[in-house]
Amino acid sequence: MYVPDDPPATCPACGDPYDSVSRHAEGFVANLLDNERYRRVCFYPVSDDGDPAFDCYHHTHAQAGTET
Ligand SMILES: [Zn+2]
């Protein structure tokens, strides 16, 4: 996985600000049940030099609107 060269300002999946983004061309496991930093990860399909891939947008609890 790597970080895209030209990431968007906001998450293309939900429109919220995000903390970090990573691009994956292979499968992986995302388990946020015990993650204290991130509340949500959104997945957005992309093309990686013609191959299918997806970007993972990490939202903190504050960015996901769950902290007061
Ligand atoms: Zn999102």
N, CA, C, O and the ligand as a Tripos MOL2 file, in Angstrom:
@<TRIPOS>MOLECULE
protein
  273   271    69     0     0
PROTEIN
NO_CHARGES

@<TRIPOS>ATOM
      1 N           0.8440   -1.1790    0.0000 N.3       1 MET1
      2 CA          0.0000    0.0000    0.0000 C.3       1 MET1
      3 C           0.8860    1.2380    0.0000 C.2       1 MET1
      4 O           2.0410    1.1950    0.4230 O.2       1 MET1
      5 N           0.3240    2.3380   -0.4810 N.am      2 TYR2
      6 CA          1.0620    3.5880   -0.4870 C.3       2 TYR2
      7 C           0.0760    4.7490   -0.4360 C.2       2 TYR2
      8 O          -1.1350    4.5530   -0.5310 O.2       2 TYR2
      9 N           0.6050    5.9480   -0.2860 N.am      3 VAL3
     10 CA         -0.2410    7.1400   -0.2280 C.3       3 VAL3
     11 C          -0.3680    7.7160   -1.6370 C.2       3 VAL3
     12 O           0.6430    7.9180   -2.3090 O.2       3 VAL3
     13 N          -1.6050    7.9850   -2.1010 N.am      4 PRO4
     14 CA         -1.7950    8.5450   -3.4460 C.3       4 PRO4
     15 C          -1.0800    9.8880   -3.6090 C.2       4 PRO4
     16 O          -0.9030   10.6310   -2.6450 O.2       4 PRO4
     17 N          -0.6730   10.1840   -4.8430 N.am      5 ASP5
     18 CA          0.0610   11.4210   -5.1130 C.3       5 ASP5
     19 C          -0.7980   12.6640   -4.9290 C.2       5 ASP5
     20 O          -0.3280   13.6850   -4.4260 O.2       5 ASP5
     21 N          -2.0530   12.5740   -5.3380 N.am      6 ASP6
     22 CA         -2.9120   13.7540   -5.3700 C.3       6 ASP6
     23 C          -4.2280   13.4820   -4.6530 C.2       6 ASP6
     24 O          -5.2730   13.3900   -5.2970 O.2       6 ASP6
     25 N          -4.1910   13.3520   -3.3350 N.am      7 PRO7
     26 CA         -5.4250   13.0100   -2.5970 C.3       7 PRO7
     27 C          -6.3950   14.1830   -2.5670 C.2       7 PRO7
     28 O          -5.9590   15.3340   -2.5500 O.2       7 PRO7
     29 N          -7.6850   13.9230   -2.5610 N.am      8 PRO8
     30 CA         -8.6890   14.9950   -2.5050 C.3       8 PRO8
     31 C          -8.7310   15.6440   -1.1320 C.2       8 PRO8
     32 O          -8.2080   15.1010   -0.1590 O.2       8 PRO8
     33 N          -9.3670   16.8280   -1.0640 N.am      9 ALA9
     34 CA         -9.4210   17.5660    0.1980 C.3       9 ALA9
     35 C         -10.3300   16.8900    1.2100 C.2       9 ALA9
     36 O         -10.0810   16.9390    2.4150 O.2       9 ALA9
     37 N         -11.3720   16.2650    0.7160 N.am     10 THR10
     38 CA        -12.2900   15.5680    1.6100 C.3      10 THR10
     39 C         -12.5340   14.1620    1.0810 C.2      10 THR10
     40 O         -12.2690   13.8690   -0.0850 O.2      10 THR10
     41 N         -13.0340   13.3060    1.9410 N.am     11 CYS11
     42 CA        -13.2990   11.9220    1.5660 C.3      11 CYS11
     43 C         -14.3450   11.8520    0.4500 C.2      11 CYS11
     44 O         -15.4370   12.3950    0.6180 O.2      11 CYS11
     45 N         -14.0530   11.2070   -0.6750 N.am     12 PRO12
     46 CA        -15.0170   11.1280   -1.7720 C.3      12 PRO12
     47 C         -16.2000   10.2110   -1.4660 C.2      12 PRO12
     48 O         -17.2100   10.2470   -2.1670 O.2      12 PRO12
     49 N         -16.0810    9.4110   -0.4480 N.am     13 ALA13
     50 CA        -17.1640    8.4890   -0.1140 C.3      13 ALA13
     51 C         -18.2220    9.1470    0.7640 C.2      13 ALA13
     52 O         -19.4160    8.9470    0.5400 O.2      13 ALA13
     53 N         -17.8060    9.9270    1.7580 N.am     14 CYS14
     54 CA        -18.7720   10.5070    2.6800 C.3      14 CYS14
     55 C         -18.7270   12.0280    2.7260 C.2      14 CYS14
     56 O         -19.6340   12.6560    3.2730 O.2      14 CYS14
     57 N         -17.6700   12.6350    2.1510 N.am     15 GLY15
     58 CA        -17.5950   14.0860    2.0930 C.3      15 GLY15
     59 C         -17.0120   14.7450    3.3260 C.2      15 GLY15
     60 O         -16.8780   15.9680    3.3600 O.2      15 GLY15
     61 N         -16.6610   13.9680    4.3400 N.am     16 ASP16
     62 CA        -16.0950   14.5320    5.5580 C.3      16 ASP16
     63 C         -14.5850   14.6830    5.4400 C.2      16 ASP16
     64 O         -13.9540   14.0200    4.6160 O.2      16 ASP16
     65 N         -14.0000   15.5560    6.2660 N.am     17 PRO17
     66 CA        -12.5380   15.6270    6.3230 C.3      17 PRO17
     67 C         -11.9750   14.2970    6.8110 C.2      17 PRO17
     68 O         -12.6540   13.5450    7.5110 O.2      17 PRO17
     69 N         -10.7250   14.0110    6.4360 N.am     18 TYR18
     70 CA        -10.1250   12.7550    6.8820 C.3      18 TYR18
     71 C          -8.7230   13.0150    7.3800 C.2      18 TYR18
     72 O          -8.1380   14.0630    7.1030 O.2      18 TYR18
     73 N          -8.1920   12.0720    8.1080 N.am     19 ASP19
     74 CA         -6.8730   12.2430    8.7180 C.3      19 ASP19
     75 C          -5.7740   11.7010    7.8270 C.2      19 ASP19
     76 O          -4.7040   12.3030    7.7410 O.2      19 ASP19
     77 N          -6.0070   10.5850    7.1640 N.am     20 SER20
     78 CA         -4.9800    9.9960    6.3090 C.3      20 SER20
     79 C          -5.6490    9.1230    5.2620 C.2      20 SER20
     80 O          -6.7900    8.6920    5.4290 O.2      20 SER20
     81 N          -4.9270    8.8700    4.1850 N.am     21 VAL21
     82 CA         -5.4550    8.0230    3.1140 C.3      21 VAL21
     83 C          -4.3480    7.0850    2.6580 C.2      21 VAL21
     84 O          -3.1810    7.4710    2.5930 O.2      21 VAL21
     85 N          -4.7190    5.8650    2.3470 N.am     22 SER22
     86 CA         -3.7560    4.9070    1.8140 C.3      22 SER22
     87 C          -4.4140    4.1520    0.6640 C.2      22 SER22
     88 O          -5.6200    3.9070    0.6780 O.2      22 SER22
     89 N          -3.6100    3.7890   -0.3260 N.am     23 ARG23
     90 CA         -4.1290    3.0650   -1.4900 C.3      23 ARG23
     91 C          -3.6950    1.6080   -1.4380 C.2      23 ARG23
     92 O          -2.5340    1.2880   -1.1790 O.2      23 ARG23
     93 N          -4.6600    0.7410   -1.6900 N.am     24 HIS24
     94 CA         -4.3930   -0.6940   -1.6100 C.3      24 HIS24
     95 C          -4.7650   -1.3640   -2.9200 C.2      24 HIS24
     96 O          -5.8500   -1.1300   -3.4530 O.2      24 HIS24
     97 N          -3.8870   -2.1850   -3.4340 N.am     25 ALA25
     98 CA         -4.1580   -2.9410   -4.6560 C.3      25 ALA25
     99 C          -4.4490   -4.4000   -4.3470 C.2      25 ALA25
    100 O          -4.7950   -5.1710   -5.2410 O.2      25 ALA25
    101 N          -4.3100   -4.7790   -3.0790 N.am     26 GLU26
    102 CA         -4.6020   -6.1400   -2.6680 C.3      26 GLU26
    103 C          -5.5250   -6.0950   -1.4510 C.2      26 GLU26
    104 O          -5.7070   -5.0490   -0.8280 O.2      26 GLU26
    105 N          -6.0930   -7.2330   -1.1330 N.am     27 GLY27
    106 CA         -7.0030   -7.2920   -0.0130 C.3      27 GLY27
    107 C          -6.2940   -7.1220    1.3110 C.2      27 GLY27
    108 O          -5.1100   -7.4340    1.4460 O.2      27 GLY27
    109 N          -7.0360   -6.6200    2.2910 N.am     28 PHE28
    110 CA         -6.4870   -6.5140    3.6370 C.3      28 PHE28
    111 C          -7.6510   -6.4660    4.6100 C.2      28 PHE28
    112 O          -8.8100   -6.3690    4.2080 O.2      28 PHE28
    113 N          -7.3340   -6.5330    5.8730 N.am     29 VAL29
    114 CA         -8.3560   -6.5490    6.9150 C.3      29 VAL29
    115 C          -8.3720   -5.2100    7.6370 C.2      29 VAL29
    116 O          -7.3240   -4.6880    8.0170 O.2      29 VAL29
    117 N          -9.5540   -4.6630    7.8230 N.am     30 ALA30
    118 CA         -9.7010   -3.4220    8.5800 C.3      30 ALA30
    119 C         -10.5620   -3.6980    9.8030 C.2      30 ALA30
    120 O         -11.7470   -4.0080    9.6770 O.2      30 ALA30
    121 N          -9.9800   -3.5870   10.9600 N.am     31 ASN31
    122 CA        -10.6960   -3.8240   12.2050 C.3      31 ASN31
    123 C         -10.5400   -2.6010   13.0970 C.2      31 ASN31
    124 O          -9.4610   -2.3410   13.6280 O.2      31 ASN31
    125 N         -11.6360   -1.8470   13.2570 N.am     32 LEU32
    126 CA        -11.5730   -0.6160   14.0540 C.3      32 LEU32
    127 C         -12.2990   -0.7500   15.3830 C.2      32 LEU32
    128 O         -12.5140    0.2410   16.0800 O.2      32 LEU32
    129 N         -12.6700   -1.9560   15.7290 N.am     33 LEU33
    130 CA        -13.4340   -2.1320   16.9550 C.3      33 LEU33
    131 C         -12.6800   -1.6200   18.1770 C.2      33 LEU33
    132 O         -13.2770   -1.0500   19.0910 O.2      33 LEU33
    133 N         -11.3810   -1.8240   18.1870 N.am     34 ASP34
    134 CA        -10.5860   -1.4230   19.3480 C.3      34 ASP34
    135 C          -9.6590   -0.2680   19.0320 C.2      34 ASP34
    136 O          -8.7070   -0.0030   19.7650 O.2      34 ASP34
    137 N          -9.9480    0.4300   17.9170 N.am     35 ASN35
    138 CA         -9.0810    1.5250   17.5160 C.3      35 ASN35
    139 C          -9.5170    2.8130   18.2070 C.2      35 ASN35
    140 O         -10.6480    3.2670   18.0290 O.2      35 ASN35
    141 N          -8.6230    3.3970   18.9930 N.am     36 GLU36
    142 CA         -8.9970    4.6010   19.7420 C.3      36 GLU36
    143 C          -8.8450    5.8660   18.9110 C.2      36 GLU36
    144 O          -9.4560    6.8910   19.2120 O.2      36 GLU36
    145 N          -8.0240    5.7930   17.8580 N.am     37 ARG37
    146 CA         -7.7630    7.0000   17.0790 C.3      37 ARG37
    147 C          -8.7890    7.1980   15.9710 C.2      37 ARG37
    148 O          -9.2630    8.3120   15.7460 O.2      37 ARG37
    149 N          -9.1240    6.1240   15.2890 N.am     38 TYR38
    150 CA        -10.0110    6.2610   14.1400 C.3      38 TYR38
    151 C         -11.3880    5.6810   14.4130 C.2      38 TYR38
    152 O         -11.5370    4.6120   15.0050 O.2      38 TYR38
    153 N         -12.3780    6.4190   13.9650 N.am     39 ARG39
    154 CA        -13.7560    6.0030   14.1420 C.3      39 ARG39
    155 C         -14.2590    5.2510   12.9110 C.2      39 ARG39
    156 O         -15.0230    4.2930   13.0290 O.2      39 ARG39
    157 N         -13.8230    5.6940   11.7230 N.am     40 ARG40
    158 CA        -14.3910    5.1510   10.4970 C.3      40 ARG40
    159 C         -13.3390    5.1300    9.4010 C.2      40 ARG40
    160 O         -12.4930    6.0210    9.3220 O.2      40 ARG40
    161 N         -13.3940    4.1290    8.5760 N.am     41 VAL41
    162 CA        -12.5740    4.0800    7.3670 C.3      41 VAL41
    163 C         -13.5160    3.9090    6.1850 C.2      41 VAL41
    164 O         -14.3190    2.9760    6.1520 O.2      41 VAL41
    165 N         -13.4140    4.8230    5.2030 N.am     42 CYS42
    166 CA        -14.2200    4.7300    3.9950 C.3      42 CYS42
    167 C         -13.3580    4.1600    2.8690 C.2      42 CYS42
    168 O         -12.1570    4.4200    2.7980 O.2      42 CYS42
    169 N         -13.9800    3.3920    2.0080 N.am     43 PHE43
    170 CA        -13.2790    2.7950    0.8750 C.3      43 PHE43
    171 C         -13.8160    3.3870   -0.4130 C.2      43 PHE43
    172 O         -15.0260    3.5140   -0.5980 O.2      43 PHE43
    173 N         -12.8980    3.7480   -1.3030 N.am     44 TYR44
    174 CA        -13.3140    4.3430   -2.5690 C.3      44 TYR44
    175 C         -12.5430    3.6800   -3.7090 C.2      44 TYR44
    176 O         -11.3130    3.6460   -3.6740 O.2      44 TYR44
    177 N         -13.2400    3.1530   -4.7200 N.am     45 PRO45
    178 CA        -12.5570    2.4220   -5.7930 C.3      45 PRO45
    179 C         -11.7740    3.3500   -6.7110 C.2      45 PRO45
    180 O         -12.2430    4.4330   -7.0620 O.2      45 PRO45
    181 N         -10.5930    2.9230   -7.0910 N.am     46 VAL46
    182 CA         -9.7430    3.7040   -7.9940 C.3      46 VAL46
    183 C          -9.0630    2.7520   -8.9770 C.2      46 VAL46
    184 O          -9.1640    1.5310   -8.8550 O.2      46 VAL46
    185 N          -8.3690    3.3380   -9.9530 N.am     47 SER47
    186 CA         -7.5760    2.5570  -10.8860 C.3      47 SER47
    187 C          -6.1040    2.8260  -10.6160 C.2      47 SER47
    188 O          -5.6750    3.9790  -10.5900 O.2      47 SER47
    189 N          -5.3420    1.7820  -10.4180 N.am     48 ASP48
    190 CA         -3.9190    1.9130  -10.1100 C.3      48 ASP48
    191 C          -3.1220    1.4570  -11.3290 C.2      48 ASP48
    192 O          -2.7700    0.2840  -11.4580 O.2      48 ASP48
    193 N          -2.8440    2.4180  -12.2280 N.am     49 ASP49
    194 CA         -2.1610    2.0930  -13.4810 C.3      49 ASP49
    195 C          -2.9140    1.0190  -14.2630 C.2      49 ASP49
    196 O          -2.3130    0.1100  -14.8360 O.2      49 ASP49
    197 N          -4.2300    1.1410  -14.2740 N.am     50 GLY50
    198 CA         -5.0550    0.2020  -15.0290 C.3      50 GLY50
    199 C          -5.5230   -0.9920  -14.2180 C.2      50 GLY50
    200 O          -6.4120   -1.7270  -14.6470 O.2      50 GLY50
    201 N          -4.9350   -1.1880  -13.0580 N.am     51 ASP51
    202 CA         -5.3570   -2.2870  -12.1970 C.3      51 ASP51
    203 C          -6.3390   -1.7730  -11.1430 C.2      51 ASP51
    204 O          -6.2170   -0.6370  -10.6850 O.2      51 ASP51
    205 N          -7.2940   -2.5900  -10.7630 N.am     52 PRO52
    206 CA         -8.2410   -2.1520   -9.7360 C.3      52 PRO52
    207 C          -7.5610   -2.0060   -8.3800 C.2      52 PRO52
    208 O          -6.7020   -2.8060   -8.0080 O.2      52 PRO52
    209 N          -7.9560   -0.9860   -7.6630 N.am     53 ALA53
    210 CA         -7.4240   -0.7530   -6.3250 C.3      53 ALA53
    211 C          -8.4780    0.0460   -5.5670 C.2      53 ALA53
    212 O          -9.5280    0.3830   -6.1160 O.2      53 ALA53
    213 N          -8.1930    0.3430   -4.3150 N.am     54 PHE54
    214 CA         -9.1090    1.2090   -3.5910 C.3      54 PHE54
    215 C          -8.3350    2.0410   -2.5910 C.2      54 PHE54
    216 O          -7.2990    1.6330   -2.0670 O.2      54 PHE54
    217 N          -8.8880    3.2460   -2.3420 N.am     55 ASP55
    218 CA         -8.3070    4.1430   -1.3600 C.3      55 ASP55
    219 C          -9.0620    3.9980   -0.0420 C.2      55 ASP55
    220 O         -10.2860    3.8610   -0.0230 O.2      55 ASP55
    221 N          -8.3130    4.0320    1.0550 N.am     56 CYS56
    222 CA         -8.9100    3.9450    2.3820 C.3      56 CYS56
    223 C          -8.7480    5.2900    3.0810 C.2      56 CYS56
    224 O          -7.6290    5.7400    3.3250 O.2      56 CYS56
    225 N          -9.8670    5.9250    3.4000 N.am     57 TYR57
    226 CA         -9.8500    7.2200    4.0680 C.3      57 TYR57
    227 C         -10.1240    7.0120    5.5430 C.2      57 TYR57
    228 O         -11.1630    6.4770    5.9280 O.2      57 TYR57
    229 N          -9.1730    7.4460    6.3680 N.am     58 HIS58
    230 CA         -9.2850    7.2490    7.8100 C.3      58 HIS58
    231 C          -9.8530    8.5060    8.4700 C.2      58 HIS58
    232 O          -9.2990    9.5960    8.3300 O.2      58 HIS58
    233 N         -10.9500    8.3420    9.1830 N.am     59 HIS59
    234 CA        -11.5760    9.4550    9.9020 C.3      59 HIS59
    235 C         -11.3730    9.2460   11.3940 C.2      59 HIS59
    236 O         -11.6140    8.1620   11.9250 O.2      59 HIS59
    237 N         -10.9180   10.3200   12.0660 N.am     60 THR60
    238 CA        -10.8280   10.2450   13.5240 C.3      60 THR60
    239 C         -12.2370   10.3490   14.1060 C.2      60 THR60
    240 O         -13.2030   10.6240   13.3940 O.2      60 THR60
    241 N         -12.3290   10.1270   15.3880 N.am     61 HIS61
    242 CA        -13.6270   10.2280   16.0470 C.3      61 HIS61
    243 C         -14.2120   11.6210   15.8790 C.2      61 HIS61
    244 O         -15.4120   11.7650   15.6420 O.2      61 HIS61
    245 N         -13.3730   12.6530   15.9980 N.am     62 ALA62
    246 CA        -13.8640   14.0290   15.8620 C.3      62 ALA62
    247 C         -14.3380   14.2900   14.4410 C.2      62 ALA62
    248 O         -15.3750   14.9240   14.2440 O.2      62 ALA62
    249 N         -13.6020   13.8180   13.4570 N.am     63 GLN63
    250 CA        -13.9690   14.0510   12.0610 C.3      63 GLN63
    251 C         -15.2350   13.3000   11.6980 C.2      63 GLN63
    252 O         -15.9660   13.7270   10.8040 O.2      63 GLN63
    253 N         -15.5060   12.2180   12.3520 N.am     64 ALA64
    254 CA        -16.7090   11.4390   12.0690 C.3      64 ALA64
    255 C         -17.9040   11.9830   12.8460 C.2      64 ALA64
    256 O         -19.0170   11.4730   12.7190 O.2      64 ALA64
    257 N         -17.6710   13.0170   13.6480 N.am     65 GLY65
    258 CA        -18.7810   13.6850   14.3220 C.3      65 GLY65
    259 C         -19.2990   12.9410   15.5340 C.2      65 GLY65
    260 O         -20.4700   13.0800   15.8880 O.2      65 GLY65
    261 N         -18.4550   12.1580   16.1750 N.am     66 THR66
    262 CA        -18.9310   11.3730   17.3110 C.3      66 THR66
    263 C         -18.4090   11.9000   18.6370 C.2      66 THR66
    264 O         -18.7000   11.3370   19.6920 O.2      66 THR66
    265 N         -17.6290   12.9900   18.5840 N.am     67 GLU67
    266 CA        -17.1700   13.6130   19.8340 C.3      67 GLU67
    267 C         -17.8560   14.9500   20.0010 C.2      67 GLU67
    268 O         -18.1010   15.6570   19.0230 O.2      67 GLU67
    269 N         -18.1640   15.2970   21.2270 N.am     68 THR68
    270 CA        -18.8480   16.5630   21.4670 C.3      68 THR68
    271 C         -17.8350   17.6230   21.8560 C.2      68 THR68
    272 O         -18.2060   18.7700   22.1030 O.2      68 THR68
    273 ZN        -15.3480    8.9860    4.5270 Zn       69 ZN69
@<TRIPOS>BOND
     1     1     2 1
     2     2     3 1
     3     3     4 2
     4     3     5 am
     5     5     6 1
     6     6     7 1
     7     7     8 2
     8     7     9 am
     9     9    10 1
    10    10    11 1
    11    11    12 2
    12    11    13 am
    13    13    14 1
    14    14    15 1
    15    15    16 2
    16    15    17 am
    17    17    18 1
    18    18    19 1
    19    19    20 2
    20    19    21 am
    21    21    22 1
    22    22    23 1
    23    23    24 2
    24    23    25 am
    25    25    26 1
    26    26    27 1
    27    27    28 2
    28    27    29 am
    29    29    30 1
    30    30    31 1
    31    31    32 2
    32    31    33 am
    33    33    34 1
    34    34    35 1
    35    35    36 2
    36    35    37 am
    37    37    38 1
    38    38    39 1
    39    39    40 2
    40    39    41 am
    41    41    42 1
    42    42    43 1
    43    43    44 2
    44    43    45 am
    45    45    46 1
    46    46    47 1
    47    47    48 2
    48    47    49 am
    49    49    50 1
    50    50    51 1
    51    51    52 2
    52    51    53 am
    53    53    54 1
    54    54    55 1
    55    55    56 2
    56    55    57 am
    57    57    58 1
    58    58    59 1
    59    59    60 2
    60    59    61 am
    61    61    62 1
    62    62    63 1
    63    63    64 2
    64    63    65 am
    65    65    66 1
    66    66    67 1
    67    67    68 2
    68    67    69 am
    69    69    70 1
    70    70    71 1
    71    71    72 2
    72    71    73 am
    73    73    74 1
    74    74    75 1
    75    75    76 2
    76    75    77 am
    77    77    78 1
    78    78    79 1
    79    79    80 2
    80    79    81 am
    81    81    82 1
    82    82    83 1
    83    83    84 2
    84    83    85 am
    85    85    86 1
    86    86    87 1
    87    87    88 2
    88    87    89 am
    89    89    90 1
    90    90    91 1
    91    91    92 2
    92    91    93 am
    93    93    94 1
    94    94    95 1
    95    95    96 2
    96    95    97 am
    97    97    98 1
    98    98    99 1
    99    99   100 2
   100    99   101 am
   101   101   102 1
   102   102   103 1
   103   103   104 2
   104   103   105 am
   105   105   106 1
   106   106   107 1
   107   107   108 2
   108   107   109 am
   109   109   110 1
   110   110   111 1
   111   111   112 2
   112   111   113 am
   113   113   114 1
   114   114   115 1
   115   115   116 2
   116   115   117 am
   117   117   118 1
   118   118   119 1
   119   119   120 2
   120   119   121 am
   121   121   122 1
   122   122   123 1
   123   123   124 2
   124   123   125 am
   125   125   126 1
   126   126   127 1
   127   127   128 2
   128   127   129 am
   129   129   130 1
   130   130   131 1
   131   131   132 2
   132   131   133 am
   133   133   134 1
   134   134   135 1
   135   135   136 2
   136   135   137 am
   137   137   138 1
   138   138   139 1
   139   139   140 2
   140   139   141 am
   141   141   142 1
   142   142   143 1
   143   143   144 2
   144   143   145 am
   145   145   146 1
   146   146   147 1
   147   147   148 2
   148   147   149 am
   149   149   150 1
   150   150   151 1
   151   151   152 2
   152   151   153 am
   153   153   154 1
   154   154   155 1
   155   155   156 2
   156   155   157 am
   157   157   158 1
   158   158   159 1
   159   159   160 2
   160   159   161 am
   161   161   162 1
   162   162   163 1
   163   163   164 2
   164   163   165 am
   165   165   166 1
   166   166   167 1
   167   167   168 2
   168   167   169 am
   169   169   170 1
   170   170   171 1
   171   171   172 2
   172   171   173 am
   173   173   174 1
   174   174   175 1
   175   175   176 2
   176   175   177 am
   177   177   178 1
   178   178   179 1
   179   179   180 2
   180   179   181 am
   181   181   182 1
   182   182   183 1
   183   183   184 2
   184   183   185 am
   185   185   186 1
   186   186   187 1
   187   187   188 2
   188   187   189 am
   189   189   190 1
   190   190   191 1
   191   191   192 2
   192   191   193 am
   193   193   194 1
   194   194   195 1
   195   195   196 2
   196   195   197 am
   197   197   198 1
   198   198   199 1
   199   199   200 2
   200   199   201 am
   201   201   202 1
   202   202   203 1
   203   203   204 2
   204   203   205 am
   205   205   206 1
   206   206   207 1
   207   207   208 2
   208   207   209 am
   209   209   210 1
   210   210   211 1
   211   211   212 2
   212   211   213 am
   213   213   214 1
   214   214   215 1
   215   215   216 2
   216   215   217 am
   217   217   218 1
   218   218   219 1
   219   219   220 2
   220   219   221 am
   221   221   222 1
   222   222   223 1
   223   223   224 2
   224   223   225 am
   225   225   226 1
   226   226   227 1
   227   227   228 2
   228   227   229 am
   229   229   230 1
   230   230   231 1
   231   231   232 2
   232   231   233 am
   233   233   234 1
   234   234   235 1
   235   235   236 2
   236   235   237 am
   237   237   238 1
   238   238   239 1
   239   239   240 2
   240   239   241 am
   241   241   242 1
   242   242   243 1
   243   243   244 2
   244   243   245 am
   245   245   246 1
   246   246   247 1
   247   247   248 2
   248   247   249 am
   249   249   250 1
   250   250   251 1
   251   251   252 2
   252   251   253 am
   253   253   254 1
   254   254   255 1
   255   255   256 2
   256   255   257 am
   257   257   258 1
   258   258   259 1
   259   259   260 2
   260   259   261 am
   261   261   262 1
   262   262   263 1
   263   263   264 2
   264   263   265 am
   265   265   266 1
   266   266   267 1
   267   267   268 2
   268   267   269 am
   269   269   270 1
   270   270   271 1
   271   271   272 2
@<TRIPOS>SUBSTRUCTURE
     1 MET1         2 RESIDUE 1 A MET
     2 TYR2         6 RESIDUE 1 A TYR
     3 VAL3        10 RESIDUE 1 A VAL
     4 PRO4        14 RESIDUE 1 A PRO
     5 ASP5        18 RESIDUE 1 A ASP
     6 ASP6        22 RESIDUE 1 A ASP
     7 PRO7        26 RESIDUE 1 A PRO
     8 PRO8        30 RESIDUE 1 A PRO
     9 ALA9        34 RESIDUE 1 A ALA
    10 THR10       38 RESIDUE 1 A THR
    11 CYS11       42 RESIDUE 1 A CYS
    12 PRO12       46 RESIDUE 1 A PRO
    13 ALA13       50 RESIDUE 1 A ALA
    14 CYS14       54 RESIDUE 1 A CYS
    15 GLY15       58 RESIDUE 1 A GLY
    16 ASP16       62 RESIDUE 1 A ASP
    17 PRO17       66 RESIDUE 1 A PRO
    18 TYR18       70 RESIDUE 1 A TYR
    19 ASP19       74 RESIDUE 1 A ASP
    20 SER20       78 RESIDUE 1 A SER
    21 VAL21       82 RESIDUE 1 A VAL
    22 SER22       86 RESIDUE 1 A SER
    23 ARG23       90 RESIDUE 1 A ARG
    24 HIS24       94 RESIDUE 1 A HIS
    25 ALA25       98 RESIDUE 1 A ALA
    26 GLU26      102 RESIDUE 1 A GLU
    27 GLY27      106 RESIDUE 1 A GLY
    28 PHE28      110 RESIDUE 1 A PHE
    29 VAL29      114 RESIDUE 1 A VAL
    30 ALA30      118 RESIDUE 1 A ALA
    31 ASN31      122 RESIDUE 1 A ASN
    32 LEU32      126 RESIDUE 1 A LEU
    33 LEU33      130 RESIDUE 1 A LEU
    34 ASP34      134 RESIDUE 1 A ASP
    35 ASN35      138 RESIDUE 1 A ASN
    36 GLU36      142 RESIDUE 1 A GLU
    37 ARG37      146 RESIDUE 1 A ARG
    38 TYR38      150 RESIDUE 1 A TYR
    39 ARG39      154 RESIDUE 1 A ARG
    40 ARG40      158 RESIDUE 1 A ARG
    41 VAL41      162 RESIDUE 1 A VAL
    42 CYS42      166 RESIDUE 1 A CYS
    43 PHE43      170 RESIDUE 1 A PHE
    44 TYR44      174 RESIDUE 1 A TYR
    45 PRO45      178 RESIDUE 1 A PRO
    46 VAL46      182 RESIDUE 1 A VAL
    47 SER47      186 RESIDUE 1 A SER
    48 ASP48      190 RESIDUE 1 A ASP
    49 ASP49      194 RESIDUE 1 A ASP
    50 GLY50      198 RESIDUE 1 A GLY
    51 ASP51      202 RESIDUE 1 A ASP
    52 PRO52      206 RESIDUE 1 A PRO
    53 ALA53      210 RESIDUE 1 A ALA
    54 PHE54      214 RESIDUE 1 A PHE
    55 ASP55      218 RESIDUE 1 A ASP
    56 CYS56      222 RESIDUE 1 A CYS
    57 TYR57      226 RESIDUE 1 A TYR
    58 HIS58      230 RESIDUE 1 A HIS
    59 HIS59      234 RESIDUE 1 A HIS
    60 THR60      238 RESIDUE 1 A THR
    61 HIS61      242 RESIDUE 1 A HIS
    62 ALA62      246 RESIDUE 1 A ALA
    63 GLN63      250 RESIDUE 1 A GLN
    64 ALA64      254 RESIDUE 1 A ALA
    65 GLY65      258 RESIDUE 1 A GLY
    66 THR66      262 RESIDUE 1 A THR
    67 GLU67      266 RESIDUE 1 A GLU
    68 THR68      270 RESIDUE 1 A THR
    69 ZN69       273 GROUP 0 **** ****
